[in-house]
Amino acid sequence: MTSRKPSNYGKLSSISTVAQLLSGLGQFWLSMRMVLNKTKAQREEIATKETSAMLMIHGADPTNYGTLVAELSNQFVKGKDEYPKNMSSTATMPELY
Protein backbone atom coordinates (compact mmCIF):
# COMPACT_ATOMS: atom_id res chain seq x y z
CA MET A 1 0.00 0.00 0.00
CA THR A 2 1.47 3.35 -1.01
CA SER A 3 1.00 6.32 1.25
CA ARG A 4 -0.52 9.41 -0.23
CA LYS A 5 0.04 12.90 1.05
CA PRO A 6 -3.15 14.80 1.80
CA SER A 7 -4.13 17.44 -0.74
CA ASN A 8 -3.40 20.19 1.77
CA TYR A 9 0.05 18.79 2.68
CA GLY A 10 1.92 21.88 1.48
CA LYS A 11 -0.28 24.16 3.55
CA LEU A 12 0.10 21.94 6.63
CA SER A 13 3.85 21.86 6.16
CA SER A 14 3.91 25.67 5.95
CA ILE A 15 1.79 25.98 9.10
CA SER A 16 4.22 23.69 10.91
CA THR A 17 7.15 25.82 9.79
CA VAL A 18 5.44 29.01 10.97
CA ALA A 19 4.65 27.37 14.33
CA GLN A 20 8.32 26.41 14.75
CA LEU A 21 9.42 29.95 13.94
CA LEU A 22 6.92 31.46 16.39
CA SER A 23 8.12 29.08 19.09
CA GLY A 24 11.68 30.19 18.43
CA LEU A 25 10.64 33.85 18.63
CA GLY A 26 8.97 33.19 21.98
CA GLN A 27 12.18 31.68 23.34
CA PHE A 28 14.15 34.63 21.98
CA TRP A 29 11.90 37.21 23.67
CA LEU A 30 12.02 35.30 26.95
CA SER A 31 15.83 35.34 26.90
CA MET A 32 15.80 39.02 25.90
CA ARG A 33 13.59 39.83 28.87
CA MET A 34 16.07 38.13 31.19
CA VAL A 35 18.94 40.16 29.68
CA LEU A 36 17.06 43.46 29.81
CA ASN A 37 16.55 43.05 33.57
CA LYS A 38 20.35 43.37 34.00
CA THR A 39 22.32 46.56 34.50
CA LYS A 40 24.10 48.11 31.52
CA ALA A 41 27.48 46.82 32.75
CA GLN A 42 26.08 43.30 33.17
CA ARG A 43 24.54 43.38 29.67
CA GLU A 44 27.86 44.53 28.19
CA GLU A 45 29.71 41.73 29.99
CA ILE A 46 27.21 39.13 28.74
CA ALA A 47 27.45 40.48 25.18
CA THR A 48 31.26 40.45 25.28
CA LYS A 49 31.43 36.86 26.58
CA GLU A 50 28.84 35.52 24.14
CA THR A 51 30.29 37.37 21.14
CA SER A 52 33.81 36.15 21.94
CA ALA A 53 32.55 32.58 22.28
CA MET A 54 30.65 32.77 18.99
CA LEU A 55 33.64 34.26 17.15
CA MET A 56 35.88 31.50 18.49
CA ILE A 57 33.46 28.84 17.20
CA HIS A 58 33.19 30.51 13.79
CA GLY A 59 36.98 30.79 13.65
CA ALA A 60 37.43 27.03 14.14
CA ASP A 61 39.02 24.94 11.40
CA PRO A 62 36.21 24.38 8.86
CA THR A 63 37.68 21.05 7.80
CA ASN A 64 37.20 19.59 11.26
CA TYR A 65 34.39 21.72 12.70
CA GLY A 66 32.47 23.02 9.68
CA THR A 67 29.53 20.73 10.43
CA LEU A 68 29.40 21.93 14.04
CA VAL A 69 29.38 25.58 12.95
CA ALA A 70 26.65 24.87 10.37
CA GLU A 71 24.51 23.03 12.94
CA LEU A 72 24.85 25.85 15.48
CA SER A 73 23.98 28.44 12.82
CA ASN A 74 20.95 26.45 11.65
CA GLN A 75 19.68 26.02 15.21
CA PHE A 76 20.13 29.74 15.84
CA VAL A 77 18.07 30.60 12.76
CA LYS A 78 15.33 28.32 14.11
CA GLY A 79 15.33 30.27 17.38
CA LYS A 80 17.40 27.81 19.41
CA ASP A 81 20.56 29.49 20.65
CA GLU A 82 22.88 26.56 21.34
CA TYR A 83 26.06 28.59 21.02
CA PRO A 84 28.35 28.35 24.05
CA LYS A 85 27.99 31.32 26.39
CA ASN A 86 31.61 31.69 27.52
CA MET A 87 35.13 30.85 26.44
CA SER A 88 35.56 27.79 28.69
CA SER A 89 32.49 26.05 27.29
CA THR A 90 33.60 27.10 23.80
CA ALA A 91 36.99 25.46 24.33
CA THR A 92 35.43 22.14 25.37
CA MET A 93 32.71 22.07 22.69
CA PRO A 94 34.94 21.01 19.76
CA GLU A 95 36.49 18.29 21.94
CA LEU A 96 33.03 16.87 22.66
CA TYR A 97 31.91 17.14 19.04
MMTF fields as JSON, N, C-alpha, C and O atoms, coordinates in Angstrom:
{
  "mmtfVersion": "1.0.0",
  "mmtfProducer": "UNKNOWN",
  "numBonds": 387,
  "numAtoms": 388,
  "numGroups": 97,
  "numChains": 1,
  "numModels": 1,
  "chainsPerModel": [1],
  "groupsPerChain": [97],
  "chainIdList": ["A"],
  "bondAtomList": [4, 2, 8, 6, 12, 10, 16, 14, 20, 18, 24, 22, 28, 26, 32, 30, 36, 34, 40, 38, 44, 42, 48, 46, 52, 50, 56, 54, 60, 58, 64, 62, 68, 66, 72, 70, 76, 74, 80, 78, 84, 82, 88, 86, 92, 90, 96, 94, 100, 98, 104, 102, 108, 106, 112, 110, 116, 114, 120, 118, 124, 122, 128, 126, 132, 130, 136, 134, 140, 138, 144, 142, 148, 146, 152, 150, 156, 154, 160, 158, 164, 162, 168, 166, 172, 170, 176, 174, 180, 178, 184, 182, 188, 186, 192, 190, 196, 194, 200, 198, 204, 202, 208, 206, 212, 210, 216, 214, 220, 218, 224, 222, 228, 226, 232, 230, 236, 234, 240, 238, 244, 242, 248, 246, 252, 250, 256, 254, 260, 258, 264, 262, 268, 266, 272, 270, 276, 274, 280, 278, 284, 282, 288, 286, 292, 290, 296, 294, 300, 298, 304, 302, 308, 306, 312, 310, 316, 314, 320, 318, 324, 322, 328, 326, 332, 330, 336, 334, 340, 338, 344, 342, 348, 346, 352, 350, 356, 354, 360, 358, 364, 362, 368, 366, 372, 370, 376, 374, 380, 378, 384, 382],
  "bondOrderList": [1, 1, 1, 1, 1, 1, 1, 1, 1, 1, 1, 1, 1, 1, 1, 1, 1, 1, 1, 1, 1, 1, 1, 1, 1, 1, 1, 1, 1, 1, 1, 1, 1, 1, 1, 1, 1, 1, 1, 1, 1, 1, 1, 1, 1, 1, 1, 1, 1, 1, 1, 1, 1, 1, 1, 1, 1, 1, 1, 1, 1, 1, 1, 1, 1, 1, 1, 1, 1, 1, 1, 1, 1, 1, 1, 1, 1, 1, 1, 1, 1, 1, 1, 1, 1, 1, 1, 1, 1, 1, 1, 1, 1, 1, 1, 1],
  "groupList": [{"groupName": "MET", "atomNameList": ["N", "CA", "C", "O"], "elementList": ["N", "C", "C", "O"], "formalChargeList": [0, 0, 0, 0], "bondAtomList": [1, 0, 2, 1, 3, 2], "bondOrderList": [1, 1, 2], "singleLetterCode": "M", "chemCompType": "L-PEPTIDE LINKING"}, {"groupName": "THR", "atomNameList": ["N", "CA", "C", "O"], "elementList": ["N", "C", "C", "O"], "formalChargeList": [0, 0, 0, 0], "bondAtomList": [1, 0, 2, 1, 3, 2], "bondOrderList": [1, 1, 2], "singleLetterCode": "T", "chemCompType": "L-PEPTIDE LINKING"}, {"groupName": "SER", "atomNameList": ["N", "CA", "C", "O"], "elementList": ["N", "C", "C", "O"], "formalChargeList": [0, 0, 0, 0], "bondAtomList": [1, 0, 2, 1, 3, 2], "bondOrderList": [1, 1, 2], "singleLetterCode": "S", "chemCompType": "L-PEPTIDE LINKING"}, {"groupName": "ARG", "atomNameList": ["N", "CA", "C", "O"], "elementList": ["N", "C", "C", "O"], "formalChargeList": [0, 0, 0, 0], "bondAtomList": [1, 0, 2, 1, 3, 2], "bondOrderList": [1, 1, 2], "singleLetterCode": "R", "chemCompType": "L-PEPTIDE LINKING"}, {"groupName": "LYS", "atomNameList": ["N", "CA", "C", "O"], "elementList": ["N", "C", "C", "O"], "formalChargeList": [0, 0, 0, 0], "bondAtomList": [1, 0, 2, 1, 3, 2], "bondOrderList": [1, 1, 2], "singleLetterCode": "K", "chemCompType": "L-PEPTIDE LINKING"}, {"groupName": "PRO", "atomNameList": ["N", "CA", "C", "O"], "elementList": ["N", "C", "C", "O"], "formalChargeList": [0, 0, 0, 0], "bondAtomList": [1, 0, 2, 1, 3, 2], "bondOrderList": [1, 1, 2], "singleLetterCode": "P", "chemCompType": "L-PEPTIDE LINKING"}, {"groupName": "ASN", "atomNameList": ["N", "CA", "C", "O"], "elementList": ["N", "C", "C", "O"], "formalChargeList": [0, 0, 0, 0], "bondAtomList": [1, 0, 2, 1, 3, 2], "bondOrderList": [1, 1, 2], "singleLetterCode": "N", "chemCompType": "L-PEPTIDE LINKING"}, {"groupName": "TYR", "atomNameList": ["N", "CA", "C", "O"], "elementList": ["N", "C", "C", "O"], "formalChargeList": [0, 0, 0, 0], "bondAtomList": [1, 0, 2, 1, 3, 2], "bondOrderList": [1, 1, 2], "singleLetterCode": "Y", "chemCompType": "L-PEPTIDE LINKING"}, {"groupName": "GLY", "atomNameList": ["N", "CA", "C", "O"], "elementList": ["N", "C", "C", "O"], "formalChargeList": [0, 0, 0, 0], "bondAtomList": [1, 0, 2, 1, 3, 2], "bondOrderList": [1, 1, 2], "singleLetterCode": "G", "chemCompType": "PEPTIDE LINKING"}, {"groupName": "LEU", "atomNameList": ["N", "CA", "C", "O"], "elementList": ["N", "C", "C", "O"], "formalChargeList": [0, 0, 0, 0], "bondAtomList": [1, 0, 2, 1, 3, 2], "bondOrderList": [1, 1, 2], "singleLetterCode": "L", "chemCompType": "L-PEPTIDE LINKING"}, {"groupName": "ILE", "atomNameList": ["N", "CA", "C", "O"], "elementList": ["N", "C", "C", "O"], "formalChargeList": [0, 0, 0, 0], "bondAtomList": [1, 0, 2, 1, 3, 2], "bondOrderList": [1, 1, 2], "singleLetterCode": "I", "chemCompType": "L-PEPTIDE LINKING"}, {"groupName": "VAL", "atomNameList": ["N", "CA", "C", "O"], "elementList": ["N", "C", "C", "O"], "formalChargeList": [0, 0, 0, 0], "bondAtomList": [1, 0, 2, 1, 3, 2], "bondOrderList": [1, 1, 2], "singleLetterCode": "V", "chemCompType": "L-PEPTIDE LINKING"}, {"groupName": "ALA", "atomNameList": ["N", "CA", "C", "O"], "elementList": ["N", "C", "C", "O"], "formalChargeList": [0, 0, 0, 0], "bondAtomList": [1, 0, 2, 1, 3, 2], "bondOrderList": [1, 1, 2], "singleLetterCode": "A", "chemCompType": "L-PEPTIDE LINKING"}, {"groupName": "GLN", "atomNameList": ["N", "CA", "C", "O"], "elementList": ["N", "C", "C", "O"], "formalChargeList": [0, 0, 0, 0], "bondAtomList": [1, 0, 2, 1, 3, 2], "bondOrderList": [1, 1, 2], "singleLetterCode": "Q", "chemCompType": "L-PEPTIDE LINKING"}, {"groupName": "PHE", "atomNameList": ["N", "CA", "C", "O"], "elementList": ["N", "C", "C", "O"], "formalChargeList": [0, 0, 0, 0], "bondAtomList": [1, 0, 2, 1, 3, 2], "bondOrderList": [1, 1, 2], "singleLetterCode": "F", "chemCompType": "L-PEPTIDE LINKING"}, {"groupName": "TRP", "atomNameList": ["N", "CA", "C", "O"], "elementList": ["N", "C", "C", "O"], "formalChargeList": [0, 0, 0, 0], "bondAtomList": [1, 0, 2, 1, 3, 2], "bondOrderList": [1, 1, 2], "singleLetterCode": "W", "chemCompType": "L-PEPTIDE LINKING"}, {"groupName": "GLU", "atomNameList": ["N", "CA", "C", "O"], "elementList": ["N", "C", "C", "O"], "formalChargeList": [0, 0, 0, 0], "bondAtomList": [1, 0, 2, 1, 3, 2], "bondOrderList": [1, 1, 2], "singleLetterCode": "E", "chemCompType": "L-PEPTIDE LINKING"}, {"groupName": "HIS", "atomNameList": ["N", "CA", "C", "O"], "elementList": ["N", "C", "C", "O"], "formalChargeList": [0, 0, 0, 0], "bondAtomList": [1, 0, 2, 1, 3, 2], "bondOrderList": [1, 1, 2], "singleLetterCode": "H", "chemCompType": "L-PEPTIDE LINKING"}, {"groupName": "ASP", "atomNameList": ["N", "CA", "C", "O"], "elementList": ["N", "C", "C", "O"], "formalChargeList": [0, 0, 0, 0], "bondAtomList": [1, 0, 2, 1, 3, 2], "bondOrderList": [1, 1, 2], "singleLetterCode": "D", "chemCompType": "L-PEPTIDE LINKING"}],
  "groupTypeList": [0, 1, 2, 3, 4, 5, 2, 6, 7, 8, 4, 9, 2, 2, 10, 2, 1, 11, 12, 13, 9, 9, 2, 8, 9, 8, 13, 14, 15, 9, 2, 0, 3, 0, 11, 9, 6, 4, 1, 4, 12, 13, 3, 16, 16, 10, 12, 1, 4, 16, 1, 2, 12, 0, 9, 0, 10, 17, 8, 12, 18, 5, 1, 6, 7, 8, 1, 9, 11, 12, 16, 9, 2, 6, 13, 14, 11, 4, 8, 4, 18, 16, 7, 5, 4, 6, 0, 2, 2, 1, 12, 1, 0, 5, 16, 9, 7],
  "groupIdList": [1, 2, 3, 4, 5, 6, 7, 8, 9, 10, 11, 12, 13, 14, 15, 16, 17, 18, 19, 20, 21, 22, 23, 24, 25, 26, 27, 28, 29, 30, 31, 32, 33, 34, 35, 36, 37, 38, 39, 40, 41, 42, 43, 44, 45, 46, 47, 48, 49, 50, 51, 52, 53, 54, 55, 56, 57, 58, 59, 60, 61, 62, 63, 64, 65, 66, 67, 68, 69, 70, 71, 72, 73, 74, 75, 76, 77, 78, 79, 80, 81, 82, 83, 84, 85, 86, 87, 88, 89, 90, 91, 92, 93, 94, 95, 96, 97],
  "secStructList": [7, 7, 7, 7, 7, 7, 6, 6, 2, 2, 2, 2, 2, 2, 2, 2, 2, 2, 2, 2, 2, 2, 2, 2, 2, 2, 2, 2, 2, 2, 2, 2, 2, 2, 2, 2, 6, 1, 7, 2, 2, 2, 2, 2, 2, 2, 2, 2, 2, 2, 2, 2, 2, 2, 2, 2, 2, 2, 6, 1, 7, 2, 2, 2, 2, 2, 2, 2, 2, 2, 2, 2, 2, 2, 2, 2, 2, 6, 6, 7, 7, 7, 1, 7, 1, 1, 2, 2, 2, 2, 2, 2, 2, 2, 2, 2, 7],
  "xCoordList": [0.836, 0.0, 0.888, 1.747, 0.689, 1.467, 0.781, -0.447, 1.59, 0.997, 0.865, 1.769, -0.268, -0.515, -0.467, -0.892, 0.048, 0.037, -1.316, -1.862, -1.861, -3.147, -3.029, -1.938, -4.137, -4.129, -3.645, -3.109, -3.827, -3.397, -2.04, -1.731, -1.246, 0.047, 0.959, 1.567, 1.062, 1.925, 1.521, 2.374, 0.211, -0.28, 0.019, 0.422, -0.182, 0.1, 1.579, 1.954, 2.411, 3.854, 4.241, 5.081, 3.637, 3.911, 3.452, 4.149, 2.299, 1.792, 2.747, 3.014, 3.257, 4.216, 5.485, 6.02, 5.956, 7.148, 6.912, 7.769, 5.779, 5.442, 5.351, 5.818, 4.756, 4.655, 6.036, 6.269, 6.949, 8.318, 9.002, 9.692, 8.815, 9.423, 8.859, 9.608, 7.542, 6.923, 7.406, 7.612, 7.586, 8.12, 9.522, 9.861, 10.33, 11.682, 11.68, 12.507, 10.744, 10.644, 10.258, 10.757, 9.367, 8.968, 10.151, 10.315, 10.978, 12.177, 13.137, 13.754, 13.265, 14.15, 13.695, 14.513, 12.398, 11.902, 12.02, 12.262, 11.853, 12.025, 13.469, 13.717, 14.421, 15.832, 16.167, 16.974, 15.564, 15.802, 15.289, 15.934, 14.139, 13.587, 14.539, 14.726, 15.135, 16.072, 17.299, 17.826, 17.762, 18.939, 18.603, 19.417, 17.421, 17.058, 16.872, 16.906, 16.674, 16.552, 17.906, 17.962, 18.989, 20.346, 20.746, 20.124, 21.792, 22.325, 23.073, 23.349, 23.395, 24.102, 25.451, 25.83, 26.168, 27.48, 27.337, 28.158, 26.309, 26.075, 25.734, 26.21, 24.905, 24.543, 25.771, 25.933, 26.642, 27.863, 28.78, 29.39, 28.881, 29.714, 29.164, 29.924, 27.845, 27.209, 27.458, 27.827, 27.257, 27.454, 28.897, 29.145, 29.842, 31.257, 31.598, 32.264, 31.148, 31.429, 30.806, 31.462, 29.53, 28.84, 29.395, 29.514, 29.735, 30.294, 31.664, 31.97, 32.489, 33.813, 33.687, 34.425, 32.751, 32.547, 32.088, 32.573, 31.154, 30.648, 31.738, 31.838, 32.553, 33.644, 34.671, 35.22, 34.93, 35.881, 35.353, 36.11, 34.062, 33.461, 33.539, 33.917, 33.181, 33.188, 34.605, 34.796, 35.598, 36.979, 37.642, 38.807, 36.877, 37.432, 37.73, 37.158, 38.627, 39.015, 37.795, 37.198, 37.411, 36.208, 36.31, 35.293, 37.516, 37.678, 37.204, 36.531, 37.561, 37.205, 35.879, 35.159, 35.547, 34.388, 33.34, 32.451, 33.435, 32.468, 31.046, 30.113, 30.871, 29.528, 28.982, 27.802, 29.82, 29.404, 28.944, 27.894, 29.722, 29.375, 28.059, 27.209, 27.89, 26.651, 25.454, 24.397, 25.612, 24.511, 24.135, 22.952, 25.135, 24.851, 24.137, 23.186, 24.6, 23.978, 22.536, 21.649, 22.304, 20.946, 20.017, 18.868, 20.508, 19.683, 19.366, 18.254, 20.335, 20.131, 19.048, 18.204, 19.084, 18.072, 16.678, 15.687, 16.609, 15.334, 14.896, 13.841, 15.701, 15.332, 15.896, 15.52, 16.793, 17.4, 18.867, 19.686, 19.186, 20.556, 21.353, 21.314, 22.074, 22.88, 24.366, 25.209, 24.677, 26.062, 26.536, 25.756, 27.815, 28.345, 28.301, 28.393, 28.162, 27.987, 29.261, 29.267, 30.348, 31.612, 32.766, 32.565, 33.966, 35.133, 35.46, 35.927, 35.223, 35.562, 34.657, 35.126, 33.365, 32.491, 32.768, 32.56, 33.235, 33.603, 34.818, 34.884, 35.763, 36.988, 36.71, 37.382, 35.729, 35.428, 34.473, 34.433, 33.702, 32.708, 33.309, 32.803, 34.366, 34.935, 35.478, 35.447, 35.976, 36.489, 35.347, 35.533, 34.179, 33.028, 32.363, 31.651, 32.592, 31.906, 32.447, 31.978],
  "yCoordList": [-1.176, 0.0, 1.249, 1.398, 2.117, 3.351, 4.423, 4.502, 5.241, 6.317, 7.56, 7.926, 8.178, 9.414, 10.584, 10.48, 11.686, 12.9, 13.566, 13.578, 14.117, 14.802, 15.976, 16.507, 16.37, 17.44, 18.766, 19.609, 18.951, 20.194, 20.035, 20.784, 19.069, 18.786, 20.006, 20.315, 20.7, 21.878, 22.946, 23.565, 23.168, 24.164, 23.735, 24.555, 22.439, 21.939, 22.053, 22.406, 21.757, 21.863, 23.31, 23.568, 24.245, 25.668, 26.107, 26.87, 25.639, 25.98, 25.458, 26.142, 24.259, 23.685, 24.531, 24.767, 24.98, 25.818, 27.133, 27.574, 27.755, 29.008, 28.785, 29.618, 27.676, 27.373, 27.217, 27.684, 26.562, 26.414, 27.767, 28.026, 28.626, 29.95, 30.782, 31.475, 30.718, 31.46, 30.952, 31.74, 29.653, 29.077, 29.597, 29.941, 29.655, 30.19, 31.656, 32.083, 32.437, 33.85, 34.009, 34.903, 33.141, 33.187, 32.939, 33.626, 31.966, 31.681, 32.857, 33.199, 33.474, 34.631, 35.775, 36.362, 36.099, 37.209, 36.922, 37.835, 35.667, 35.301, 35.535, 36.093, 35.11, 35.335, 36.827, 37.29, 37.58, 39.023, 39.699, 40.606, 39.259, 39.829, 39.615, 40.508, 38.429, 38.135, 39.025, 39.461, 39.302, 40.156, 41.605, 42.311, 42.057, 43.458, 43.806, 44.982, 42.805, 43.052, 43.285, 43.563, 43.177, 43.372, 44.847, 45.622, 45.213, 46.564, 46.681, 45.676, 47.896, 48.105, 47.387, 46.759, 47.474, 46.822, 45.301, 44.649, 44.744, 43.296, 42.883, 41.855, 43.688, 43.383, 43.433, 42.592, 44.424, 44.535, 43.341, 42.831, 42.893, 41.727, 40.466, 39.677, 40.278, 39.128, 39.172, 38.165, 40.341, 40.484, 40.197, 39.546, 40.678, 40.452, 38.966, 38.438, 38.293, 36.859, 36.037, 35.179, 36.31, 35.517, 35.789, 34.865, 37.037, 37.368, 36.725, 36.185, 36.784, 36.155, 34.649, 34.068, 34.027, 32.581, 32.241, 31.283, 33.029, 32.771, 32.977, 32.198, 34.014, 34.258, 33.133, 32.75, 32.607, 31.498, 30.27, 29.594, 29.979, 28.837, 29.047, 28.136, 30.247, 30.511, 30.579, 30.467, 30.763, 30.785, 29.412, 29.272, 28.392, 27.033, 26.517, 26.983, 25.556, 24.945, 24.346, 23.402, 24.874, 24.38, 22.923, 22.244, 22.45, 21.047, 20.115, 19.118, 20.447, 19.594, 19.959, 19.083, 21.268, 21.718, 22.446, 23.094, 22.348, 23.021, 22.555, 23.358, 21.259, 20.725, 21.28, 21.622, 21.373, 21.933, 23.373, 23.753, 24.173, 25.578, 25.681, 26.509, 24.851, 24.867, 24.481, 25.105, 23.459, 23.031, 24.127, 24.389, 24.768, 25.854, 27.006, 27.572, 27.351, 28.436, 28.099, 28.946, 26.872, 26.455, 26.467, 26.896, 25.999, 26.018, 27.458, 27.749, 28.349, 29.742, 30.379, 31.128, 30.075, 30.602, 30.102, 30.811, 28.893, 28.322, 28.83, 28.438, 29.701, 30.267, 29.516, 29.79, 28.574, 27.811, 28.197, 27.758, 29.01, 29.486, 28.45, 28.424, 27.601, 26.562, 26.907, 26.07, 28.154, 28.592, 28.589, 28.875, 28.267, 28.352, 29.805, 30.738, 29.978, 31.322, 31.927, 33.095, 31.152, 31.689, 30.932, 29.934, 31.42, 30.848, 29.436, 28.615, 29.138, 27.793, 26.727, 25.649, 27.03, 26.051, 25.982, 24.942, 27.089, 27.099, 26.201, 25.485, 26.249, 25.462, 23.961, 23.167, 23.574, 22.145, 21.626, 20.423, 22.518, 22.074, 21.295, 20.218, 21.787, 21.007, 19.648, 18.685, 19.575, 18.289, 17.28, 16.085, 17.765, 16.874, 16.519, 15.519, 17.333, 17.14, 15.984, 15.682],
  "zCoordList": [0.0, 0.0, 0.0, 0.869, -0.942, -1.008, -0.185, -0.134, 0.453, 1.251, 0.381, -0.37, 0.509, -0.231, 0.728, 1.879, 0.249, 1.05, 0.876, -0.227, 1.942, 1.8, 0.83, 0.62, 0.252, -0.741, -0.146, -0.867, 1.141, 1.767, 2.478, 3.404, 2.044, 2.681, 2.688, 3.712, 1.565, 1.476, 2.47, 3.106, 2.607, 3.545, 4.985, 5.81, 5.285, 6.631, 6.95, 8.068, 5.978, 6.159, 6.447, 7.309, 5.736, 5.947, 7.332, 8.001, 7.765, 9.099, 10.165, 11.153, 9.967, 10.91, 10.977, 12.06, 9.839, 9.792, 10.524, 11.291, 10.302, 10.975, 12.486, 13.262, 12.904, 14.332, 14.959, 16.073, 14.247, 14.754, 14.884, 15.87, 13.894, 13.941, 15.087, 15.776, 15.297, 16.393, 17.741, 18.664, 17.861, 19.087, 19.35, 20.482, 18.309, 18.434, 18.834, 19.64, 18.269, 18.631, 20.093, 20.775, 20.579, 21.98, 22.89, 23.898, 22.546, 23.338, 23.29, 24.299, 22.131, 21.976, 22.878, 23.587, 22.861, 23.674, 25.16, 25.95, 25.55, 26.951, 27.384, 28.453, 26.554, 26.9, 26.868, 27.673, 25.959, 25.899, 27.17, 27.696, 27.658, 28.872, 30.052, 30.879, 30.118, 31.195, 31.095, 32.118, 29.885, 29.685, 29.999, 30.594, 29.61, 29.814, 31.288, 31.65, 32.141, 33.572, 34.234, 35.432, 33.485, 34.0, 33.89, 33.163, 34.623, 34.498, 33.171, 32.515, 32.786, 31.525, 31.542, 30.554, 32.646, 32.749, 32.634, 31.989, 33.251, 33.169, 31.742, 31.26, 31.061, 29.667, 28.767, 27.883, 28.994, 28.194, 28.432, 27.492, 29.676, 29.993, 29.323, 28.763, 29.382, 28.735, 27.236, 26.632, 26.634, 25.185, 24.788, 23.773, 25.579, 25.281, 25.356, 24.466, 26.407, 26.575, 25.446, 24.855, 25.155, 24.136, 22.744, 21.939, 22.449, 21.142, 20.966, 19.902, 22.009, 21.944, 21.721, 20.926, 22.424, 22.277, 20.862, 20.261, 20.333, 18.988, 17.942, 16.994, 18.102, 17.153, 17.194, 16.161, 18.386, 18.49, 17.75, 17.053, 17.899, 17.198, 15.69, 14.953, 15.228, 13.786, 13.215, 12.004, 14.092, 13.647, 13.653, 13.283, 14.083, 14.138, 12.732, 11.747, 12.664, 11.397, 10.702, 11.221, 9.537, 8.862, 8.414, 8.267, 8.201, 7.801, 8.904, 8.644, 10.132, 11.259, 11.909, 12.387, 11.93, 12.698, 11.865, 12.419, 10.549, 9.677, 9.916, 9.874, 10.169, 10.429, 11.735, 11.815, 12.754, 14.043, 13.882, 14.401, 13.167, 12.95, 12.177, 12.506, 11.163, 10.372, 11.236, 11.143, 12.073, 12.942, 13.934, 14.149, 14.54, 15.476, 14.782, 15.321, 13.586, 12.824, 12.456, 12.569, 12.019, 11.65, 12.856, 12.751, 13.999, 15.21, 15.623, 16.064, 15.483, 15.842, 14.971, 15.463, 13.684, 12.759, 13.152, 12.973, 13.681, 14.11, 15.48, 15.979, 16.091, 17.384, 18.572, 19.712, 18.325, 19.414, 19.504, 18.697, 20.48, 20.649, 21.436, 22.666, 20.715, 21.342, 21.342, 21.664, 20.976, 21.015, 22.467, 23.375, 22.688, 24.052, 24.532, 23.734, 25.829, 26.394, 26.955, 27.344, 27.006, 27.516, 26.869, 26.178, 27.104, 26.442, 26.922, 26.133, 28.202, 28.689, 28.064, 27.699, 27.941, 27.288, 25.787, 25.162, 25.211, 23.803, 23.562, 22.563, 24.477, 24.328, 24.416, 23.759, 25.219, 25.365, 24.298, 24.042, 23.669, 22.691, 21.522, 21.204, 20.868, 19.76, 20.202, 19.437, 21.44, 21.94, 22.087, 21.856, 22.47, 22.659, 21.34, 21.251, 20.314, 19.038, 18.295, 17.198]
}
